[in-house]
Every structure is written in structure tokens, then in C-alpha cells.
Amino acid sequence: MNSRFYKNALVLGLLSAIGPFAIDMYLPALPSIGASLDAPANAVQASLMAFFISLGIGQLLYGPISDMVGRKPPLYFGLLLFAVCSVGCALAPNIHTLIVLRFLQGLGAAAGMVIPRAIVRDLHTGHDAARLMSLLMLVFSVSPILAPLAGSFLIEWSGWRSVFWAVAIAAALALILLASGQQETRTPEQRVGSNVGGALKAYLFLCRDWHFLGLVFIGSFGVASFFTYLANSSFVLINHYGLSPREYSLAFSANAASFIGVSQFTGRLSRRYGLVPVVKVAVTGFTIMMAALMLLNLAGVTRLDVMLAMLFVGYGFLGLVVPTTAVLALEEHGEIAGTASALMGTLQFVTGAVMVALIGPFADGTARPMVVGIAVCAIAAWAISAVTLRHVREHSASAGPD
């Protein structure tokens, strides 16, 4: 049982990491891509935002399809599309071609974002789901620790195009892992009744479920804060604070390590205190840290070490928010887990992309627009949690001892 549990966490985490890997390896390359393709910073950021948007849109398709045909076939298709477009990105002659290919690459990566969450719900609920989700996040989160560092080495060694060759190879390895290490969890009997009409009805049902949407948007604004950091941090830390790509990768990895490390307490804390109390405390801590960082910056305290320390603590709290809200949101929707996971992922990435787009025009080379954007996301997550969880009691599967 335990060996299978950890094997599922490893396989699902690695499949989930393909999309983030293509983001995080790419971050140290943003300034050099602009110089190489003679593109302004906002055009280079558009290639990142195109990936975010397609990553969100694609999940709307893969979720219902995985309910209809099983979990593995759409994963095969998505990984193949991702690999082909990665090769195209490596050969892109200009920024416009790169933006288009990044959009298509994101459509492929979306399969690895939505379907593993649905597989978690196929296999477990309650504490076991929270535990598996946090373990999946552990593997998944290796990407933001190692990928920027690996990307910086590749860029120094052979230029930014090598990043895309590397993610193409990673996709090929993921295909092998999928074929050999993951069983189908959506049986033919469970697929009966899953169709396009049913998917549309399921989406309409979920869009009217305010509790589901509230939980999703708590996580979405948390994720959006990280997207704001993703899109702006390389320009701020490299161009404004003068860090090298390798130093930037280390600074970025520290925040990711905080997120990962704290997320591993999700199962233990939820078993002892319940998922809902964990969400309430974690989102409050996250908001306090990010709001304090914004106020310090507005007061003129702009030291890099202060900013990095507060981000480290804040994203540690976020490491508890994201997996717990995902488990709570999917808890009541096991029959349409793929569709519910898809809508969750889409709203997360669209929220992130919108925040990146809103912050973009205010970018002035300093950390202030980025810090304000992160704090706004945190405050929004806290406000939504205050409304959504005000009268919520734990479900029997989600709290207390087994």
C-alpha cells in the first residue's frame, strides 16, 4: 500500500512538473531572449503570459475528455504536443513565432496539470488525498528549485535555446514514465454517461456552486501571487538588483523550497486540526507577510534581503493554502473530478495571467509593482476565505482521526 502510494506521488508529481518546468527553466532566460530576438521586455513577458493562458484554457478540454475516455490517452496526446512545440520554440526565429509556439506548448502541458489532480481524487479522499496531494506537490515543486538553476547553467553554457531542447527531452522521459509507471484509474464503467453534454452541464453546475468557486479562488489568488513573482522577478532581481542569472536562480529556489517544505505538513496538520482551520490560519499568515512587505516597500524599505526574507515566509504559508483548498474543492465532486479539476486549474491560470497583465503596464524596473501585485493577491485570497469558510464545518472525511 505504502509503496504504491509513494509511486503514485512520484509519477503524478513528475507529470505535473512538466508545465512548470517549462516556465521555471525559462525565467533566467527572459532578459537574454529579449536581447537575442531584439524584443522589448513586454513582448518577452507576452510569451510567458501566452503559456499561462493556454495552460488554463487547455485544462477545460482535458478534464472532461479524461472523464470520457480515461486519464491516460489525453496525457499521451498532451505530452506529444508539448514535446513537438518545445522543439519549435528552440528553433524560433523571432519573438512572434516564439509566442505562438509557447501558446501551443501550453496546450500540451495543460494535460499534466489537470489530470494528475483528477487521478488523486480517483484514488483517495480526505486525509489520504491531502497527503497524496502534498507528496505530489513535493515532487512537482522540485521544478521551481532545480529548474531555474539548471536553466541558468544551460543559458551560460549554450544559450537560451538549449532550455527548450531540455524540456523536449523531459517530455519524452515523461511519456516513458506514463507508459510504464501509471495505471488507468478511470474504469470503462465509470466513463458511462460522461459526454460533451454532461461536461457542459457539469461546468454549469460547478459555476453555480459558490462554495466550490470560493475555495478555488482562494487558491487561485495564491497562485496568481506566485505568477506575479514569476513574470517580474527576473527583471527586478537581475536588472534592478544586479544579480547574475545563477544568483537569481538561487534566490528564486529559496522561495520555492519554503513553499515545498511547509506543504509537506499538510497531511499531518489537517489530520490533527482539520483542513478548514489549516486554510484559515495559513491564508491569514500569507496575507500578513505580503501586506507587511508592501507597506515596507511603500515606506522606502527596498533592501533585497528584507524582500527575499519576507517572500520566503509568505510563500511558506502559501504552501499550506494551495493543496488544502484543492482537496476541499474536489471533495464533493468525485463523479466529475476531471471536470472540476479542469475548471480549478483554468481559473487559477487565468487569474494569474490577468494579474500579470494588470501589473505589466506599471512595471518601472523596481520591485514596487511586483510587491504591490503580490500583496493585492494575498489580500484577495484572505477576503474570499473569510466569506467562503465563515460557516463551514469539516466534513467527516476531511477532519479528525480515522
Disulfide bonds with the S-S distance in Angstrom:
none
